[in-house]
Amino acid sequence: MRSLVVRVQPFATAILYRSVAAWLGVRIFVAVAIALLGLVPPPHPVLLSPGAALTVVLVVAALGLVDAHRRNEDLFLANLGVSRSRIVVTAAIPALVLELVVLVGGQL
């Protein structure tokens, strides 16, 4: 079991870092789109509704799976016994945590 963890860990770390970068890109895109369309008053352009925040998390998770597939990491990890759903969850966790941080930070 220990050798499997050692082989999978670099890929999980890379997926986590790319997930954070994807979350940042999606949030910047959403903030710019909201600002250009004038949908939210200026004091809180970063805060989103819960449904929109969940959509951001789902988009980041989908981007994580697409990126892993593009790099053939999903095939390699499948050979190690890691399913695609685990890749999606690994990509979604940082986005979910960051959305919660934005929500709590916006409440202060």
N, C-alpha and C positions, 0 to 999 in steps of 0.2 A: 504494500500500500504506500509506503514511504516513497518508493521510486516513481510511482504514478503522480504523486503530489509534486515532486521535483520536476517532472516533465511538463506538467500542466501549468505550473505557477507562472512561468514567463508569459505564456499566452493569456492567462487570466489578467495579469498585471497590464499587459498591452491593451486588452479589451477595455479594462477599467479606464486607463488614461485616454484612449480614443473616445470612450463614452463621455467623459468630461468635456473633451474638445467638441464633440458633436452637440452636447447640451448647450455649451456656450454659443456655438454657431446658430443653433435653432432659436435660442432665446434672443440673440442679437437680431436675427431675421424677424422674429415676431415683434420685438420692440420697435424696429424700424417700420415695419408694416403698420403697426398700430399708430405710430406717430404720424406717418404719412397720410393715413386715412382719418386721423383725428377722432378715433373711437373712444379714447380714455382721456380724462382731464390731465393736464400736465403734472400735477403733484405726484401721481403714482403710475408712471408709464411702465414700470417693471412688474407690478402686481397683476396677476391673471386670475380669472375665475377658476374654481376647482376643475371644471370640465376642460378648460383650455390647458391647465397645468397637467392634467392627466393625458391630454392629447400630446403635449410636448414630450412627456415620458414615453409614450407609445411610439412616437416618431423616432426618438433617440434609440429605443430598443430595436426598432426595425432597421435603422441605419447601422447599428452594431452588428446585426445579423448579416446584412448586405455586405458590410465591410469585411467581416470574417469569411464570408463566402468568396468575395473578390480576391482575398489573399490566400485562399484554399486552407484557411485555418480550421474551418468547420469540418472538412474531410479528415484532416490530421487529428483533430480532437475527437471525432467520431471513432476513429481507430483506437483511441485511448479510452473509449467508453463514455465520452462526454457528449450528451445529446444537444441538439439545437435549442431546445427549450432552456437548457442550462446556460447556453451562450446568451440567449435573449434576456434571461434574468440577470446575468452578470453585467450586461450592458445597461439594463434598466435601473439597477440599484443606485449608481452614482447620480443619475438624473432624478430619481425619486428623492434621494437625500438632499440634493441641491434645491429642488423645488420646495421641500419642507423648510430649508434654511431661508429661502427667499420669502416664504409665507410668514415664518416667525419673525424674520427681520423687518418685514413690512408692517407687522402688527405693533412693533415697538414704537 
